[in-house]
Structures are given as C-alpha cells and as structure tokens.
Amino acid sequence: MENRLQGKRILITGGSAGIGEACAERFAAAGANLILCARRIARLRELQAGLVERHQGQVDVFPLDVRDREAVQNFVSEIAERKLTPNILINNAGLAAGLNRFQDGDWDDWDRMIDTNIKGLLNVSRLVIPLMIAAGGGHIVNVGSLAGYQVYPKGNVYNATKFAVRALSEGMNIDLAGTGVRVSMISPGAVRTEFSEVRFHGDREAAAKVYEGYTPLSAADVAEAVFFIINAPPHVNIQNILITPTAQRNAYCVERDGKT
Ligand SMILES: NC(=O)c1ccc[n+]([C@@H]2O[C@H](COP(=O)([O-])OP(=O)(O)OC[C@H]3O[C@@H](n4cnc5c(N)ncnc54)[C@H](OP(=O)(O)O)[C@@H]3O)[C@@H](O)[C@H]2O)c1
C-alpha cells in the first residue's frame, strides 16, 4: 500500500495514552510529524523522546485540557503562529466516567463526559478547521464508539456523547463540502487501554473484568484502522470504520470463554 503520510502533520488530542498514543507511534513510523496534546505533559514528553529516537520526525507536545476553551484558543493560536497547521486532526481525547443507572447518575461524571467528549471536540475542531480551510484542505477523524450505535444498560450519558460524536461527524462532513476538508469517524468496540480504569475511577479489579474471557482490541489494532482512513487517496473518504473484537458481536453479545 502506498504511504501518503510521509511529511504530513497530524494533531492528536489525548495523545498521552491508549488509542492516541498508539496512533502517534503508527503515524510516526509512517514518517508523519506530530502534534500531541493531553493534560499529562510528563507522559507526552516521555513519549516525544521515544518517538523522535525511533522515527526521527518532528514531534511537538502541548499540555492541554480540551474542556478549557481559552486554553484551546491559546494552543491553536500558538500552532498557527509557529506555522504548525495540521493536515490531519484526530479528535481522540475522551472518556467514560462511571457506569450507573440513569437515576443514580453522578453529576460530576456527566459533566466530565459531556465537556470532554462533545464540547472538547467542538472547542478544538471549531478553531482548527478554519486553519485547514485556509490551507486548502485537511482531514478530521473523530473517535466515536460502538457506544454511538447501541445504547447499553448504564451507558446512558456516555452513549449520548458518542451518539453526538456521530451526528457531529456527519454534520461537519456536510458543512465542509467545497473546502477540501473531509471528515471521518472510527467507532471501536472494546479496546484494552486505561479507558475502563478511568471509567471505574481507578478500580483496577472492576476494569480488568471488562476484558475477561475474550481478546479485546489493542490500541494498535485501532491505530491501524485509523492509518487506513487517513492514508486513503484524496478522492476517497472512508467515512466510518466500526471495529470490534471478533468476540464482541455487538454491544450486548460478547462471547466470553467461547459462550454468549
Ligand atoms: N477503550 C475503549 O474500549 C474505547 C472504545 C470506543 C471508543 N473509545 C474512545 O477512544 C478515545 C480514547 O480512549 P482510550 O481508550 O485510548 O482511553 P485512555 O487510555 O484513557 O486515553 C484517553 C486519552 O484522552 C486524554 N484525555 C482525557 N480527557 C482529556 C481532556 N480533558 N483534555 C485532553 N485530553 C484528555 C487522556 O490524556 P490525559 O489524561 O493526559 O489528559 C488520554 O491520553 C476516547 O474518546 C474513548 O471514548 C475507547
């Protein structure tokens, strides 16, 4: 397969762990230059050093909380001033917080999910897209989820945020007609990352149970699918990839130890 990522600049939100980190590794290996942002700058610096050593490309890292609109404005101004306009934006920063029946839902968990998964994606996209339009084109990949297709018990607000990501991906793609910017989405099922630990507020035992009895996706599996999306020739838009572990037939049907 032809590699079209050589020399491209790719901005990944939530680049410090999981899917974002695996994407960084995959794209750097393909010769891309990276801009990585997340709240944990120490982890980003460590990742930056390793990426530069292994792949030699340019890697810029920024501390950023995508919920903080003013911080996002400053960040985007800085990349514009430093002529680091990305060709590709991966809107990956996101989380699930809690797994509760709606009537037991926690307000803070709800705010964190809505503010990060929906408003954070809006904050970054609204400011980066004009730079891409001015540059004559670009590609945005929003990280949705299987949870954006099927609502599962106790998923309520997380499901709602990922349904929103799906609607926003479609809406952006339509509105960007005529600009040279294409919009895609990747919708993973269960991926073994820090996701479940974050969902269960650091409870590692509860997190481990999510992946018991079957082989979940790895972050690298998802990164490979994102690579396929962004490596497509300019006249092709892979609008969505729904990718699950083979054992996860849908959100409700998971073979554990070979049984459903
Ligand atoms: N794992 C799954 O099963 C799964 C399935 C479908 C979709 N997804 C989606 O995939 C995306 C990545 O999740 P993951 O599985 O890779 O989880 P992860 O290992 O917990 O990584 C999440 C990343 O998002 C960043 N992040 C979280 N809140 C942020 C904020 N306010 N501002 C900036 N960065 C923030 C984290 O960095 P800092 O903590 O350093 O800020 C981290 O780099 C999320 O959108 C998630 O909803 C995951």
Ligand as a Chemical Component Dictionary entry (heavy atoms), coordinates in Angstrom:
data_LIG
# 
_chem_comp.id                   LIG 
_chem_comp.type                 NON-POLYMER 
_chem_comp.pdbx_formal_charge   0 
_chem_comp.three_letter_code    LIG 
# 
loop_
_chem_comp_atom.comp_id 
_chem_comp_atom.atom_id 
_chem_comp_atom.alt_atom_id 
_chem_comp_atom.type_symbol 
_chem_comp_atom.charge 
_chem_comp_atom.model_Cartn_x 
_chem_comp_atom.model_Cartn_y 
_chem_comp_atom.model_Cartn_z 
_chem_comp_atom.pdbx_ordinal 
LIG N1  N1  N 0  -11.107 1.826  25.114 1  
LIG C1  C1  C 0  -12.282 1.581  24.562 2  
LIG O1  O1  O 0  -12.865 0.500  24.774 3  
LIG C2  C2  C 0  -12.900 2.587  23.648 4  
LIG C3  C3  C 0  -13.930 2.158  22.798 5  
LIG C4  C4  C 0  -14.538 3.081  21.946 6  
LIG C5  C5  C 0  -14.118 4.388  21.931 7  
LIG N2  N2  N 1  -13.120 4.794  22.780 8  
LIG C6  C6  C 0  -12.740 6.211  22.734 9  
LIG O2  O2  O 0  -11.377 6.300  22.400 10 
LIG C7  C7  C 0  -10.849 7.545  22.863 11 
LIG C8  C8  C 0  -9.518  7.283  23.573 12 
LIG O3  O3  O 0  -9.747  6.456  24.689 13 
LIG P1  P1  P 0  -8.719  5.336  25.164 14 
LIG O4  O4  O 0  -9.436  4.047  25.136 15 
LIG O5  O5  O -1 -7.436  5.463  24.470 16 
LIG O6  O6  O 0  -8.603  5.737  26.721 17 
LIG P2  P2  P 0  -7.345  6.206  27.611 18 
LIG O7  O7  O 0  -6.251  5.189  27.548 19 
LIG O8  O8  O 0  -7.926  6.532  28.938 20 
LIG O9  O9  O 0  -6.841  7.534  26.893 21 
LIG C9  C9  C 0  -7.626  8.704  26.894 22 
LIG C10 C10 C 0  -6.790  9.872  26.406 23 
LIG O10 O10 O 0  -7.620  11.041 26.405 24 
LIG C11 C11 C 0  -6.935  12.076 27.119 25 
LIG N3  N3  N 0  -7.874  12.986 27.749 26 
LIG C12 C12 C 0  -8.898  12.681 28.587 27 
LIG N4  N4  N 0  -9.509  13.807 28.995 28 
LIG C13 C13 C 0  -8.855  14.841 28.402 29 
LIG C14 C14 C 0  -9.001  16.251 28.444 30 
LIG N5  N5  N 0  -9.958  16.835 29.179 31 
LIG N6  N6  N 0  -8.170  17.016 27.697 32 
LIG C15 C15 C 0  -7.195  16.430 26.951 33 
LIG N7  N7  N 0  -7.012  15.105 26.873 34 
LIG C16 C16 C 0  -7.823  14.328 27.601 35 
LIG C17 C17 C 0  -6.046  11.347 28.123 36 
LIG O11 O11 O 0  -4.912  12.143 28.448 37 
LIG P3  P3  P 0  -4.676  12.930 29.827 38 
LIG O12 O12 O 0  -5.317  12.113 30.913 39 
LIG O13 O13 O 0  -3.185  13.006 29.910 40 
LIG O14 O14 O 0  -5.306  14.260 29.626 41 
LIG C18 C18 C 0  -5.596  10.150 27.300 42 
LIG O15 O15 O 0  -4.487  10.485 26.504 43 
LIG C19 C19 C 0  -11.934 8.155  23.753 44 
LIG O16 O16 O 0  -12.626 9.133  23.009 45 
LIG C20 C20 C 0  -12.849 6.959  24.045 46 
LIG O17 O17 O 0  -14.179 7.376  24.309 47 
LIG C21 C21 C 0  -12.497 3.917  23.621 48 
# 
loop_
_chem_comp_bond.comp_id 
_chem_comp_bond.atom_id_1 
_chem_comp_bond.atom_id_2 
_chem_comp_bond.value_order 
_chem_comp_bond.pdbx_ordinal 
LIG N1  C1  SING 1  
LIG C1  O1  DOUB 2  
LIG C1  C2  SING 3  
LIG C2  C3  SING 4  
LIG C2  C21 DOUB 5  
LIG C3  C4  DOUB 6  
LIG C4  C5  SING 7  
LIG C5  N2  DOUB 8  
LIG N2  C6  SING 9  
LIG N2  C21 SING 10 
LIG C6  O2  SING 11 
LIG C6  C20 SING 12 
LIG O2  C7  SING 13 
LIG C7  C8  SING 14 
LIG C7  C19 SING 15 
LIG C8  O3  SING 16 
LIG O3  P1  SING 17 
LIG P1  O4  DOUB 18 
LIG P1  O5  SING 19 
LIG P1  O6  SING 20 
LIG O6  P2  SING 21 
LIG P2  O7  DOUB 22 
LIG P2  O8  SING 23 
LIG P2  O9  SING 24 
LIG O9  C9  SING 25 
LIG C9  C10 SING 26 
LIG C10 O10 SING 27 
LIG C10 C18 SING 28 
LIG O10 C11 SING 29 
LIG C11 N3  SING 30 
LIG C11 C17 SING 31 
LIG N3  C12 SING 32 
LIG N3  C16 SING 33 
LIG C12 N4  DOUB 34 
LIG N4  C13 SING 35 
LIG C13 C14 SING 36 
LIG C13 C16 DOUB 37 
LIG C14 N5  SING 38 
LIG C14 N6  DOUB 39 
LIG N6  C15 SING 40 
LIG C15 N7  DOUB 41 
LIG N7  C16 SING 42 
LIG C17 O11 SING 43 
LIG C17 C18 SING 44 
LIG O11 P3  SING 45 
LIG P3  O12 DOUB 46 
LIG P3  O13 SING 47 
LIG P3  O14 SING 48 
LIG C18 O15 SING 49 
LIG C19 O16 SING 50 
LIG C19 C20 SING 51 
LIG C20 O17 SING 52 
# 
